[in-house]
Amino acid sequence: MTPTTQHPIRVGILGAGPVAQAIHLPTLSRLGEDFRVTRVMDVDAAVAESVAGRVGAAWTTDVQELLEDPAVDVVAVCSPHPFHAAQVIAAMRAGKRAVLCEKPFAVSGDEAREIAEAAAETGVPIVVGAMHAYDHGWLAVSEQPFAPTSIRSSIVLPPNPRFEDFATEVLARPAMPGRNPHDPEVAAAAVSGGVMGLAIHDLPLIREALSWGDPDAWRKVRVVGAEPLAPFGYLIHLEAGGVPIELHATMSENWNPDWRLTVTGADQEIGVEFTPSYVQAGSGTGRRFASGRITEFTPADFNGYEGEWRHFADIVRGGEQRIPTAELIDDLVFALEIAEQAADTARAALAAAA
């Protein structure tokens, strides 16, 4: 596609599920001077037509039709995880100006390498939707790095539909599968899925914090304990470069959401309390404790999803990419390694207890 200075930037959306409906469309509606959704693709024709109708866009059930549409400048990949890598690569090779992909943008190391090769070949920039990396709360507290001595990510949320239904009327929500908590393979899949579905929001930040003390710490990951939590969640203990890390998440009917990331050092600590993903209520609140004083950073009036779309607009118009593609690949490799080790650990623990 020939680069254009046309404003707003024209967006094509691949996959019109709950994330696209309840997060990206409301976000883009607030950024109307920068973006306009021009085509929506979903394999369900009724969903594609209905969601496109909300924003006055064309619709299709065919990926290639969207990629060949000259009225689409950039692509947002919001499809199920297994389709991400192929669709990201196809969008880059179709000549789109940039690609925003929901996390994770691949589900294997081989796919990550294929994306890296396509990025090098085409020069098309990629933004991955790990929205906390663009959250004002994190950006504020991470400006003064220090060597961490421990890190904790804790996520307590009600099920996503509760938030989704406040954001919009979601069409064709997928059913939640049942599972046998005593099956080692089910336990392995639960913790692995938890890492790639929830922990992955914070893992890029954790990898960044680890690098403050040792740039290669993230490569030295060892999971020492992993178990699924009922009804949905996980508890994972690991270390990376000698730094202990706890990953905890639980989703239940309790309404009180609490999402926190804490990085502790020898003489200081930073923390961010994030707003839930589906709540368009501004950024997280960042706090720093150092020299006996607590500094609280005033939240921005936009959350990390809007932050990533604002940055995406800057990239498309020639600005610098905040997180280079090579760093995005490393973030993915870090997450995949934790997910694989956590699955093996949970599987072995349940099998030994049987």
N, C-alpha and C positions, 0 to 999 in steps of 0.2 A: 504494500500500500504506500502511495506517495505521502510523505509527511505533510501535514496541514496545520495551519495556525487557527483553524476554525474553532470557535468557542460556542458552546461548551464541548468538552471531549465526549465522543459518542461511544457508549458502552454496550457490549454484548454480553449477556449472562448465560453461561452454560450450567444448567441445573437450577430449577426454580423451587427447591425444597424450603423447609423452615428457615434455614440460615439466610438464604436469599430473600425470602419474604419478610422475615421479622427483624433482620439486622441490616442487610446491605441496601434494600430498597428504601427503608426509612432514612438511613444515613445519606444516601445519594439525593434524596428529596431535599435534605437540608443544604446540600451543596449544588443547588441548581445552577449557579453561575459557572460552575466548573464542569459538571457532568450532565449528560442526558442519556437515559437508557433507550436504545433504539431497536434492540432485538433481544428476545428471551427464548431460550431453547430448553425444553424438557421432554423426556421420553413419553410423558403423559400429555397428550394433546390438550385435554381439558384444563390441566394445570397451566401449561404453557400459555394457552389463550387467555385464561382468566388473569394470571399474574401480569402478562404483557398489557392487558387491558387497563390495569390499575395505573400504568405509567404512560399509556398512549404509544406503546411500542409494537413492532411487528413480532410475530411468534413463529416458531418452527419446532419440529421434533427431530430435526437433522443437524448434527454438529457441523458438518461440512457446509451446509447452507448458511449457517451463521458466520463461519470463518471466511466464506467467499463474499459476504455482504460488504460492499464498499461503504455502506453507511455505518460500519462498526470500526472504530479506531482502535479500541482496546478491548480485552476480554477478561472477564471475571469468571474463574473456574470455581463453581460451587456444587459440583457433582459429587457423588459418593467417592470415598478415598481411592478405590482401585482404579478409577478413571483419570485421576488427577495428572499423572505423569504424561500419559499419551496425549491428553488434551492440551496441557501446557506446551509440549513440544509441537503439536500441530498448530497451535496459535502462533508460536514463534515463527514457524516455517511458512505460515500463511501471510507473513509480512505485517502482522499487527504491531503497533507501536510499543506496546508494553502488555504484560500479563500480570494480573493479580490472582493468586490461587489460595484458596482456603487451605489451612494446615490439615494434615501434612501434605506437601506437594509431591510426595512419592511414598511408596510403602516398602521399598527395598533399596539396598545400596546400589544395585545394578541400575535401577530406575534413576537414582540420583546422579549417577555418572552419565547416563544418557541425556538428562536435562542439562548437565554442565557442558557436555559436548555441543548440544543444540544452542545453548546460550553463547558459547564461544564462536560457533559458526555463524549465527544470525546477528549477534549483538543486541538482541531484544532484552530489555531489562525485565526482571521478575520481582514482584513483591509477594511475600508469603503472609497470609492473614494471621500471624501470631500477634494479636492486637496489643498485648501488654508491652511489646517492644516499642510501641508508639504511644504508650500511655504517658501523659504528662507527669503523673506521680512517680513512675519509674525513672523517666528521663531526669527529673529534678534530683532524686536522691542518689543517682548513679554518677553525678557529675564529679564527685570527689571519691575516686576508687580507693580501696584498701584491700589487703590480703584477708580473705575470709577464713574463719576457724570453724564455722558451721553454717548450714543453710537449711531453711525449712519452707516448704510450700504446703499450705493447708487450704482446702477447698470444701466448704459445706454449702450445699445448694439444694433447693427443691428441684423436682424434675423440670426439664426444659419447657415442656408444654405450658407450665404455669406462667412462665415469663413470655413465651411466644404468644399466648392468647391475650396478654395485655398489650403487646406490640402491634398485633394485626390479627386478621382472621386467616389462620393457616389452613391451606388446602392439602389433602393427601398426606397427612402425617404418617410416617412409617410406624408399624406396631413394635412395641418392645418385646423381644423374645424372652420366653421363660428359660430357666436354667437350673441344673442340679448342682447345688453348692458342694456336694461330696465327690464330684467327678474331677479328677486331676486335670483333665484337658479343659474342662469348663473353667476351673480356677485359673489355669494358665492364660486362657483367652481373655478372662475378665481383667486380669492385671495388665496384660499387654494392651488390650483395648483401652483401658483407663489411661495408660501412659500416652498413647497416640491420640486419645480423644480429649483428655482433660489436662494432664500434666504438661502436655506439649505447649500449652499456652505460656507456661512459666519456664520451660527448659531452656529456651534461648537466653533468658535473663540469668538463669543459673549458670549456664556455660560462660556468659560474659563475666559474671562475678568471679567464677573460678579463675578466669584468665588474669584477673587483677593480681593474683598471687603467683600463678604459674600458667603461662600460656598453653602448656600441654597437659594441664591437670585433667581436662575433660576426656582426654584419650586414655586415662588410667582408671576407668570405671570398674567398680566391683560391687554388685548387689549382694548384700548379706542377709536380707530378709524380705519376703514379699508375700502378701496374702490379700485375697479379695475381701471386701467388707459388704455385709448385707444392709439394705437390699441391693445397692449398687455403689461400688467404691473400691478403694485399695489403700493399703498401707505398705510402703516400700522404704526400706532402709538401705542406703548405699554409701559408698565413699568414692571420691574422685581426687586423685593426687593427695590422698591423706585427709581430705576435708569431708567430715560426715554430713550427709544430706538425708533429710526425711521428706518423703512425698506422701501426702495424706489427702484423701478425698472421700466424701460420702454424699450421696444424693438420696434424700428421704422426703417424706411429706411435711417435715418441719419447714415453716415458712421463712425462718430467720436466716438469710444468706450471709456467709462470711468467707471472704476469699482474701488470703494474706500470703505475702512472700516476705521472709525475714532473712537478712544476711548479717551475721555476727562476726566481728573481728576481735582482735586482742583488746582493743580499748574503745571500740565504737560499734554501733549497730544501726542498720537502716531497715526500714520496713515500708511496705505499701499495702494498703487495704483497697482492693480493687472493687469497682462496682460490677454487678453481674453483667454478663455479656449482652443479654437481651434488653437491658434497661438503659435507655438513652438518657442517662442522668449525669453526664460529666465524667471526668477522669477519676482515677484513684487518688487517695490521700497519702502522701509520702511523709515519713518522719525520719529524722536522723537524731541519734543520741551520741554525743561526743563531748568530751571535756566537762562532763557533769551537766550538760544542757541538752534539752530537747528542742529541735527545730522542726516545725510543721510547715509543709509546703502547701499553699493554697491550691486546691484542685482547679484544673481548667474546666471550662463549661462544655467541653466535648470529650468523648471517651476515646479509647485506643482505636476503635474501628474507624471513627471519623478522622483520627490522626493518621491512620495508614492511608486512607483515601486522599487526604490533603497532600501527603507526601507523594502519593502516586501521581497526582496532578502535577506536582513539581517535576517529577522525573519525566513525564510525558512532554513537558514543555522545556526540557533540556537541563533540568536541575540534576544535582548529584544524587546517586542512589545511596541511601543511608546505610543499608546493609548489603554489601556486595554479594553476588551470586555464590562465590566461593564460601562466604560465611554462612549463607543459607544452607549450602550442602553440608557444612560441618554441623550446623544445628540439627539437621535431619539425621545424620550419622550418629550423633550423640543420643538422640531420642530413640532411634532404632536399637542401639546397643543396650540401653536401659530396658526397653520393652522386651527384648529377647532374653536378657539375663533374668529379669523379673518373672517372665513366664516360666523359665526353666526352674527357678527357685520355688515358685508357688506350686508347680507341678510335683516337684520332688518332695516338698514338705507334706502335701496332701497324700501322696502315694505312700510315704513312710508311716503316716498316721493310720492308714487303712488296715 
